[in-house]
Amino acid sequence: MSDRFVRVLLNLESTSFRQLMPRIASLLLERAQDDSVDDLTHQEMAQYLRVYRKSVTAALGQLRNPGIIGLGRKRIRILNRHRLERASRE
């Protein structure tokens, strides 16, 4: 019970008090397997982060333009893990 409560509190903190870009970067790093996040849509990310899908799409574009991530249909590739990790801390 206490582990579950701690996870809920940490999730609430991360979704309430941090800017969107670090939250998306953290989510991608958390879900990545072999530098790829599969089967995760913009809408699912928005629901998880409690934001609008349009906001997720814009933030992902900001990560794609400098070559940090690559976007495909239901697949996000991490092209520069170091920069994505840095974005997760900002």
Backbone hydrogen bonds in HBPLUS format (Angstrom, degrees):
<---DONOR---> <-ACCEPTOR-->    atom                        ^
c    i                          cat <-CA-CA->   ^        H-A-AA   ^      H-
h    n   atom  resd res      DA  || num        DHA   H-A  angle D-A-AA Bond
n    s   type  num  typ     dist DA aas  dist angle  dist       angle   num
A0005-PHE N   A0001-MET O   3.04 MM   4  6.29 156.5  2.09 149.5 156.2     1
A0006-VAL N   A0002-SER O   2.94 MM   4  6.16 158.6  1.99 150.3 155.5     2
A0007-ARG N   A0003-ASP O   3.02 MM   4  6.27 159.8  2.06 148.3 153.5     3
A0008-VAL N   A0004-ARG O   2.98 MM   4  6.26 156.2  2.04 148.2 154.7     4
A0009-LEU N   A0005-PHE O   2.93 MM   4  6.21 160.6  1.97 151.3 156.4     5
A0010-LEU N   A0006-VAL O   2.88 MM   4  6.10 161.7  1.91 153.6 158.6     6
A0011-ASN N   A0007-ARG O   2.88 MM   4  6.01 157.1  1.94 147.3 153.9     7
A0012-LEU N   A0008-VAL O   2.89 MM   4  6.07 157.3  1.94 148.0 154.4     8
A0013-GLU N   A0009-LEU O   2.90 MM   4  6.11 159.1  1.94 148.5 154.2     9
A0014-SER N   A0010-LEU O   2.91 MM   4  6.09 163.2  1.94 148.1 152.8    10
A0015-THR N   A0011-ASN O   2.96 MM   4  6.09 147.3  2.07 145.9 154.3    11
A0016-SER N   A0012-LEU O   2.97 MM   4  5.89 128.8  2.24 141.0 153.0    12
A0017-PHE N   A0013-GLU O   3.14 MM   4  5.87 171.2  2.14 152.2 153.2    13
A0023-ARG N   A0020-LEU O   3.08 MM   3  5.11 116.7  2.50  97.5 113.7    14
A0024-ILE N   A0020-LEU O   2.89 MM   4  6.16 158.5  1.93 161.9 167.5    15
A0025-ALA N   A0021-MET O   2.95 MM   4  6.13 169.1  1.96 156.7 160.1    16
A0026-SER N   A0022-PRO O   2.92 MM   4  5.98 158.5  1.96 141.1 147.2    17
A0027-LEU N   A0023-ARG O   2.97 MM   4  6.14 155.6  2.03 142.7 149.6    18
A0028-LEU N   A0024-ILE O   2.92 MM   4  6.18 161.3  1.95 155.5 159.8    19
A0029-LEU N   A0025-ALA O   2.99 MM   4  6.23 161.9  2.02 150.2 155.1    20
A0030-GLU N   A0026-SER O   2.87 MM   4  6.01 153.4  1.94 147.2 155.1    21
A0031-ARG N   A0027-LEU O   2.96 MM   4  6.11 154.3  2.02 149.3 155.4    22
A0032-ALA N   A0028-LEU O   2.95 MM   4  5.79 124.1  2.27 142.4 154.8    23
A0033-GLN N   A0036-SER O   2.95 MM   3  5.38 167.0  1.96 141.4 143.4    24
A0036-SER N   A0033-GLN O   3.21 MM   3  5.38 132.9  2.45 100.3 112.0    25
A0078-ILE N   A0035-ASP O   2.94 MM  43  4.96 166.8  1.96 127.4 131.8    26
A0037-VAL N   A0076-ILE O   2.74 MM  39  5.04 162.4  1.77 151.3 157.6    27
A0076-ILE N   A0037-VAL O   2.84 MM  39  5.04 155.5  1.90 142.2 150.6    28
A0039-ASP N   A0074-LYS O   2.73 MM  35  4.77 133.4  1.94 158.0 150.3    29
A0045-MET N   A0041-THR O   3.01 MM   4  6.30 157.8  2.06 149.4 155.5    30
A0046-ALA N   A0042-HIS O   2.89 MM   4  6.12 157.4  1.94 148.3 154.9    31
A0047-GLN N   A0043-GLN O   2.93 MM   4  6.19 158.2  1.98 149.9 155.3    32
A0048-TYR N   A0044-GLU O   3.00 MM   4  6.17 159.8  2.04 146.3 151.7    33
A0049-LEU N   A0045-MET O   2.90 MM   4  6.08 157.8  1.95 152.1 158.1    34
A0050-ARG N   A0046-ALA O   2.76 MM   4  5.63 114.1  2.19 137.7 153.8    35
A0051-VAL N   A0046-ALA O   2.97 MM   5  4.98 161.1  2.01 137.5 143.5    36
A0055-SER N   A0052-TYR O   3.05 MM   3  5.31 127.8  2.33 102.2 115.0    37
A0056-VAL N   A0052-TYR O   3.28 MM   4  6.73 151.4  2.36 147.0 154.6    38
A0057-THR N   A0053-ARG O   2.92 MM   4  6.21 164.4  1.94 159.5 163.4    39
A0058-ALA N   A0054-LYS O   3.05 MM   4  6.25 157.3  2.10 143.7 149.4    40
A0059-ALA N   A0055-SER O   3.00 MM   4  6.19 161.0  2.03 146.3 151.5    41
A0060-LEU N   A0056-VAL O   2.86 MM   4  6.05 160.4  1.90 155.2 160.6    42
A0061-GLY N   A0057-THR O   3.03 MM   4  6.20 146.9  2.14 139.9 149.0    43
A0062-GLN N   A0058-ALA O   3.06 MM   4  6.42 142.2  2.21 141.8 151.9    44
A0062-GLN N   A0059-ALA O   3.08 MM   3  5.01 120.9  2.45  91.9 106.7    45
A0063-LEU N   A0059-ALA O   3.13 MM   4  6.51 133.6  2.36 139.4 151.7    46
A0063-LEU N   A0060-LEU O   3.12 MM   3  5.04 130.6  2.37  92.5 105.9    47
A0064-ARG N   A0060-LEU O   2.82 MM   4  6.07 140.1  1.98 143.2 155.4    48
A0065-ASN N   A0061-GLY O   2.96 MM   4  6.02 167.4  1.98 152.6 154.1    49
A0068-ILE N   A0063-LEU O   3.04 MM   5  5.38 140.5  2.20 170.1 173.9    50
A0069-ILE N   A0063-LEU O   3.31 MM   6  5.86 144.4  2.45 121.7 123.5    51
A0067-GLY N   A0064-ARG O   2.88 MM   3  5.13 157.1  1.93 114.7 121.6    52
A0079-LEU N   A0068-ILE O   2.89 MM  11  5.24 145.9  2.01 132.7 140.1    53
A0080-ASN N   A0068-ILE O   3.11 MM  12  4.81 147.5  2.22 139.4 131.7    54
A0070-GLY N   A0077-ARG O   2.80 MM   7  4.92 150.6  1.89 141.2 148.6    55
A0077-ARG N   A0070-GLY O   2.82 MM   7  4.92 161.4  1.85 146.4 151.5    56
A0072-GLY N   A0075-ARG O   2.79 MM   3  4.97 142.1  1.93 168.9 166.6    57
A0075-ARG N   A0072-GLY O   3.34 MM   3  4.97 170.5  2.35 107.8 105.1    58
A0084-LEU N   A0080-ASN O   3.10 MM   4  6.38 152.8  2.17 150.0 158.4    59
A0085-GLU N   A0081-ARG O   2.82 MM   4  6.03 157.2  1.87 155.7 161.5    60
A0086-ARG N   A0082-HIS O   3.01 MM   4  6.28 150.9  2.10 142.4 150.7    61
A0087-ALA N   A0083-ARG O   2.91 MM   4  6.14 150.8  1.99 141.2 149.1    62
A0088-SER N   A0084-LEU O   2.99 MM   4  6.25 139.9  2.15 141.4 152.0    63
A0089-ARG N   A0086-ARG O   3.14 MM   3  5.36 146.8  2.26 102.7 112.2    64
A0090-GLU N   A0087-ALA O   3.41 MM   3  5.33 151.5  2.49  97.2 104.9    65
